[in-house]
Amino acid sequence: QVQLQESVGGSVQAGGSLRLSCTNSMHPHPYRMAWFRQTPEKEREGVASISPAGYTYYADSVKGRFTISRDNARNTLYLEMNNLKPEDTGMYYCAAVSPGSYNPYDGRLLLPETYKYFGQGTQVTVSS
């Protein structure tokens, strides 16, 4: 059973930065991973995805501000968030899916149904 655990989030003012991390129990580590976020008013939305080899894909709303990365040796996924906006507020979840369980070319890399495993989530709050 794959277990994902996000780091504690935080509260920042608009324009500030935060870094999230997600440790996982997968070894070896061929899983595609991603970050999602959700608010009570909105459905869970994909923020960024990264392949086992490090190829990245971002939602338009975070391009140029967020960076997803991974350290497979440390079994850790990261999300560096800069120039944060109030609309970035939400519960952030890391997610994973095993190779062979998804199609990397079907345009669904930021849809929650593509991923099998999710962490418990961590709150990020951005104030104006």
N, C-alpha and C positions, 0 to 999 in steps of 0.2 A: 504494500500500500504506500503510495507516494504521499509524503507530508510536506506541506509548504507553510512557512512561517514568516510573516512580514515583520519588519522592524516597527518600532513605535513611530507614528507620524508626527504631526505637530501643527502649530498655529503660527502663521506668519502674516505680515502685512503685504499688500499688493506690491509687486516688484521684487519680493524676496525670493529666497531659494530654499529648497529642501532636498534631501537625498533619502530615498527609500531603499531598503534592501530586503531580500527574500531568500532565506536559506531553505534548502530542500534536502530530501533524503535520497535522491536518485543517484545511483552510482552503478555503472558508468552513466554518463550524462548526455545522451543523444536527444533529449527532449527539446521541442520548440517551447519557448516560454513567452509570456506576455504580461502586461499590466492592464487592468481594467479599473474603472471607477464607476461609482453609482451614488445617486442621491435619492431621497424619498420621492422626488418629483420626476425622476428620469430613470429609464431602464439602464441596465448595466451596459456601458459602452467601452469599446476597446481604445486604449491609449497608444500602446506600442507593442510590437512583437519582435522577437529575435530568434533566428534559426540557431541550430547547434553550432554552425560555423561562424556565427556572428553577423549574419545579414539582418538588417533592421528594416522595420516598416512602421510608419507613424500615422496617426490620425491627423487630418489637416489642422485641427484646432491646436495641436501641440508642436507641430513642426517648427524647428528652429529654437524652441524653448526647452524641450525635454530630450533627454538622451537615455536610451536603454542600453545596458551592457551586461555582460555576464563573465563570471570567473568560474570556469568549470572545475578547476582544481580545488576551489573553495566551496563548490556547490552553492554559489550565491548569484542571485540576479539583482541588478541595481536599476534604479530610476532616478536620474538627476533632473531636478525640476528647477528651472530658472525663470525669472520674470513672471512669477506666478500672478494669476488673476483671480478675482473672487469667483469666477465661474469654474475654476479648477477645484473648488471645494467639493469634497465628497469622501466616500469610503473607497480606498484603493485596495485592490486585490491582485496578487500575483497568480498566474495560472500556468499550467503545463499540459502538454499532450505528447504522447509517445510517437516516434516515427512510424510511418505506415498507417497511422490512424487518421490522417488528414491529407488533403491535397494542397500543396503549397502554391498551386497556380490557379486556384478557383476564386480568388478574390475574397476569401472568407477568413483571413488571418486575424481580423479584429472583431470577429463575432464570438460571443461567449459559447455558443453551441459547438464550436470547433475544439474547445478545450475540455479535458476530462477532469482535471484536478484544479482546485482553487484553494487559496489560503483563507484564513478567517477574516482578513481585512484590517486595515489601519486607517484612522481618520486623518484627513488633511483639511485644514481650515485656513482660508485666505481671506483676510479682512481688507476692506477698502479704506 
